[in-house]
Amino acid sequence: MILQINFFATFRKVTGNKQYDYQGSVENIKELLLELSDNFGTEFREMVLVGEELSPEVIILVNGINIEHLAQEETELNDKDKVSIFPVVAGG
């Protein structure tokens, strides 16, 4: 499986990547985040997960659809999906 991962804002700084092509075998977003945490380290993991749960400080889109409108971290992934990872941004 190949997934195109797009990182935004602080995720670009932490990963050193704007875009990353993930090649591996994952079933869903949660498994992907764990795999990416292995690749990009503790700081990345702490940004996307709180314990084993998805952090409320991250927004994830799969093919342009927010996973909050899908199955959240259990959202299934398929070959050639595009995953975008954003930090929650507050403005005034």
VOFIMAR-838354 format. One record per residue: x, y, z negated of N, C-alpha, C in turn; residue number from 1. Coordinates in steps of 0.1 Angstrom, whole numbers. Layout:
<recs>
(rec (X,Y,Z),(X,Y,Z),(X,Y,Z),NUM)
...
</recs>
This chain:
<recs>
(rec (8,-12,0),(0,0,0),(9,12,0),1)
(rec (5,22,8),(12,35,8),(2,46,5),2)
(rec (5,54,-5),(-3,65,-9),(5,78,-7),3)
(rec (-2,88,-2),(5,102,-2),(1,109,-14),4)
(rec (10,112,-23),(8,120,-35),(13,134,-33),5)
(rec (4,144,-36),(7,158,-35),(7,164,-49),6)
(rec (18,170,-53),(19,176,-66),(18,191,-65),7)
(rec (12,197,-74),(10,212,-74),(15,218,-87),8)
(rec (19,231,-86),(23,239,-98),(33,232,-106),9)
(rec (31,231,-119),(41,225,-128),(44,211,-125),10)
(rec (35,203,-119),(39,189,-115),(50,189,-104),11)
(rec (51,199,-96),(61,200,-86),(75,202,-93),12)
(rec (75,210,-104),(87,212,-111),(92,199,-118),13)
(rec (83,193,-125),(86,181,-132),(90,169,-123),14)
(rec (84,168,-112),(87,156,-103),(98,160,-93),15)
(rec (100,173,-91),(110,177,-80),(104,174,-66),16)
(rec (91,172,-65),(85,169,-52),(72,177,-50),17)
(rec (71,181,-38),(58,187,-33),(49,175,-28),18)
(rec (55,166,-21),(48,154,-16),(57,142,-19),19)
(rec (50,131,-22),(57,119,-26),(49,107,-19),20)
(rec (56,99,-12),(49,87,-6),(52,75,-16),21)
(rec (41,71,-22),(42,60,-31),(40,47,-23),22)
(rec (49,37,-25),(47,24,-19),(48,14,-30),23)
(rec (37,7,-32),(36,-3,-42),(22,-9,-42),24)
(rec (18,-15,-53),(6,-22,-55),(-1,-17,-68),25)
(rec (-11,-8,-66),(-19,-4,-78),(-34,-5,-74),26)
(rec (-42,-7,-84),(-56,-9,-81),(-64,4,-82),27)
(rec (-59,13,-92),(-67,25,-95),(-58,36,-99),28)
(rec (-64,48,-102),(-57,60,-106),(-49,57,-119),29)
(rec (-54,51,-129),(-47,48,-141),(-34,40,-139),30)
(rec (-35,30,-131),(-23,22,-128),(-13,31,-120),31)
(rec (-18,39,-111),(-9,48,-104),(-2,58,-113),32)
(rec (-9,64,-122),(-3,73,-132),(8,66,-140),33)
(rec (5,54,-144),(15,46,-152),(28,44,-143),34)
(rec (26,40,-131),(37,38,-122),(45,51,-119),35)
(rec (38,62,-117),(44,75,-115),(52,79,-127),36)
(rec (46,76,-139),(53,79,-152),(66,71,-153),37)
(rec (66,59,-148),(79,51,-148),(89,58,-139),38)
(rec (84,63,-128),(93,70,-118),(98,84,-122),39)
(rec (89,92,-128),(92,106,-131),(94,109,-146),40)
(rec (93,99,-155),(97,101,-169),(86,105,-178),41)
(rec (91,107,-191),(82,110,-202),(75,123,-200),42)
(rec (81,134,-195),(74,147,-194),(62,145,-185),43)
(rec (64,138,-174),(53,136,-164),(41,129,-172),44)
(rec (45,118,-178),(35,110,-185),(27,118,-196),45)
(rec (34,126,-203),(27,134,-213),(18,145,-207),46)
(rec (21,148,-194),(12,158,-187),(0,152,-182),47)
(rec (0,139,-179),(-11,132,-173),(-19,123,-182),48)
(rec (-13,118,-193),(-19,109,-202),(-18,114,-216),49)
(rec (-29,111,-224),(-29,113,-238),(-31,98,-244),50)
(rec (-20,93,-248),(-20,78,-252),(-22,71,-239),51)
(rec (-33,63,-238),(-36,56,-226),(-47,62,-218),52)
(rec (-52,74,-222),(-63,80,-216),(-59,92,-207),53)
(rec (-67,95,-197),(-64,106,-188),(-64,119,-196),54)
(rec (-54,128,-194),(-54,141,-201),(-64,150,-196),55)
(rec (-71,158,-205),(-80,168,-200),(-74,180,-193),56)
(rec (-60,180,-193),(-52,191,-187),(-48,188,-173),57)
(rec (-54,177,-167),(-50,174,-153),(-62,172,-145),58)
(rec (-61,177,-132),(-72,175,-122),(-66,166,-111),59)
(rec (-73,155,-108),(-68,146,-98),(-79,145,-87),60)
(rec (-75,146,-75),(-84,144,-63),(-79,132,-55),61)
(rec (-89,125,-50),(-86,114,-41),(-93,117,-28),62)
(rec (-85,119,-18),(-91,122,-5),(-100,135,-6),63)
(rec (-96,144,-14),(-103,157,-16),(-114,157,-26),64)
(rec (-117,146,-32),(-128,145,-41),(-123,143,-56),65)
(rec (-127,152,-65),(-123,151,-79),(-128,138,-85),66)
(rec (-118,131,-91),(-121,118,-97),(-132,119,-108),67)
(rec (-135,131,-113),(-146,133,-123),(-159,129,-116),68)
(rec (-160,130,-103),(-172,127,-95),(-172,113,-90),69)
(rec (-161,106,-93),(-160,92,-88),(-160,83,-101),70)
(rec (-150,75,-103),(-150,66,-114),(-139,70,-124),71)
(rec (-135,83,-124),(-125,88,-132),(-112,80,-131),72)
(rec (-105,77,-142),(-92,70,-140),(-93,56,-135),73)
(rec (-106,51,-134),(-108,37,-128),(-111,38,-113),74)
(rec (-110,50,-107),(-112,52,-93),(-103,43,-85),75)
(rec (-108,35,-77),(-100,25,-69),(-93,33,-58),76)
(rec (-81,28,-55),(-73,33,-44),(-71,24,-33),77)
(rec (-70,29,-21),(-68,21,-9),(-56,26,-1),78)
(rec (-51,18,7),(-40,21,16),(-43,34,23),79)
(rec (-33,43,23),(-33,56,30),(-42,66,24),80)
(rec (-47,64,11),(-54,74,4),(-44,86,1),81)
(rec (-50,98,0),(-43,110,-4),(-47,114,-18),82)
(rec (-37,115,-27),(-40,118,-41),(-33,131,-44),83)
(rec (-41,141,-49),(-35,154,-53),(-36,155,-68),84)
(rec (-25,160,-74),(-25,161,-89),(-22,176,-92),85)
(rec (-31,182,-100),(-30,196,-104),(-31,197,-119),86)
(rec (-24,207,-125),(-27,211,-139),(-40,219,-139),87)
(rec (-46,218,-150),(-58,227,-152),(-52,241,-154),88)
(rec (-58,251,-147),(-54,264,-147),(-64,273,-153),89)
(rec (-61,282,-162),(-70,291,-168),(-67,305,-163),90)
(rec (-76,313,-161),(-74,326,-156),(-83,336,-163),91)
(rec (-81,349,-161),(-89,358,-168),(-93,370,-159),92)
</recs>
